[in-house]
Amino acid sequence: MNLLVNNEANECVALLINALPACQFKQFIECVNRKENWTAELCWCFFEKSDDNKEYYHLQTFENDSYIIHYNDFLDIVKLAIVRFYLGTDDVKIKESLKEYIKNTVFDSVLDHIDSSLASGVPLVYGQ
């Protein structure tokens, strides 16, 4: 997994995630797991499948910037956000809720092997 947000499409995904209120994070995870469209205040994403069955998220910002990112790359960035959010909170109740949110999704195992040295101090997803 790439631990750095290193291009504009990745930054757009980070913008999308940062625009999510904590109360909508569970719905966002479910949406991505089901490969559905998601809209947020600053950025939204649309799931697309190409003619050769490759899967993408088409991202668009409130400034009408548009990016296409491969589904697996999109998942990697969301996984990073989950890890950073988990490491960025000391609240045990929030950590347990996050584990429940990702249970039985494509993100199910992302918290299984966390190295606490990856804590950035500034998680991509902010709580309440």
C-alpha positions in Angstrom: 0.0 0.0 0.0 1.3 3.4 -0.9 1.5 5.4 2.3 1.8 8.8 0.6 -0.9 10.8 -1.1 1.3 11.4 -4.2 -0.8 12.7 -7.0 -3.9 14.8 -7.7 -6.3 11.9 -7.9 -5.1 10.6 -4.5 -5.5 14.1 -3.1 -9.1 14.1 -4.5 -9.8 10.9 -2.6 -8.3 12.4 0.5 -10.5 15.5 0.0 -13.6 13.2 -0.4 -12.7 11.3 2.8 -12.0 14.5 4.8 -15.4 15.9 3.7 -17.2 13.0 5.4 -18.7 13.7 8.7 -18.0 10.8 11.2 -21.7 9.9 11.2 -21.5 9.1 7.4 -18.3 7.1 7.4 -20.1 3.8 7.9 -22.4 4.5 4.9 -19.3 5.5 2.8 -17.6 2.2 3.6 -20.7 0.3 2.7 -21.0 2.2 -0.5 -17.4 1.6 -1.6 -17.8 -2.1 -0.7 -20.8 -2.4 -2.9 -19.2 -0.3 -5.7 -21.8 2.4 -5.6 -21.7 6.1 -6.2 -21.1 8.5 -3.3 -21.7 12.2 -3.0 -20.2 14.5 -0.4 -20.1 18.3 0.0 -16.7 18.9 -1.5 -16.1 15.8 -3.7 -18.1 12.9 -5.1 -17.3 9.7 -6.8 -19.0 7.5 -9.4 -18.2 3.8 -9.9 -17.6 2.9 -13.5 -16.7 -0.2 -15.4 -14.8 0.0 -18.7 -15.6 -2.0 -21.8 -12.7 -4.4 -20.8 -14.3 -4.9 -17.3 -11.7 -2.7 -15.5 -13.2 -1.0 -12.5 -12.7 2.7 -11.7 -14.0 5.5 -9.5 -14.6 8.7 -11.4 -13.9 11.5 -8.9 -15.1 15.1 -9.2 -14.5 18.0 -6.9 -16.7 21.0 -6.2 -14.3 23.0 -8.5 -15.2 20.6 -11.3 -11.8 18.9 -11.3 -12.3 15.4 -12.6 -10.1 12.3 -12.1 -10.4 8.6 -12.8 -8.7 6.2 -10.4 -8.5 2.5 -10.6 -10.8 0.8 -8.0 -8.0 -1.0 -6.3 -6.0 2.2 -5.9 -9.1 3.9 -4.5 -9.4 1.0 -2.0 -5.7 1.5 -1.0 -6.3 5.1 -0.1 -9.4 4.4 1.9 -7.5 1.6 3.7 -4.8 4.1 4.6 -7.5 6.5 5.9 -9.0 3.8 8.0 -5.6 2.9 9.5 -4.8 6.6 10.1 -8.1 7.2 11.7 -7.7 4.2 13.9 -4.2 5.2 15.0 -5.3 8.9 15.4 -7.9 8.3 18.1 -7.4 7.1 21.7 -11.1 6.5 22.2 -11.6 2.7 22.6 -15.3 3.0 21.7 -14.5 4.8 18.4 -11.9 2.1 17.6 -14.5 -0.7 18.2 -17.1 1.1 16.1 -14.6 1.4 13.3 -13.9 -2.3 13.5 -17.6 -2.9 13.2 -18.0 -0.6 10.2 -15.4 -2.5 8.2 -16.5 -6.0 9.3 -17.5 -8.1 6.3 -16.4 -5.6 3.8 -13.4 -5.4 1.4 -11.7 -3.5 4.3 -12.3 -6.3 6.9 -8.6 -7.2 7.4 -7.0 -3.8 7.2 -6.7 -3.4 11.0 -5.4 -6.9 11.6 -1.7 -6.0 11.3 -1.2 -2.4 12.2 2.2 -1.1 12.9 1.8 1.8 15.3 4.9 3.5 13.8 2.7 4.4 10.8 0.7 6.9 12.9 1.0 10.3 11.2 -0.4 12.4 13.9 -2.9 13.8 11.5 -5.4 11.2 10.3 -7.1 11.5 6.9 -10.5 11.1 8.6 -11.5 13.2 11.5 -13.9 12.1 14.2 -17.0 13.7 15.5 
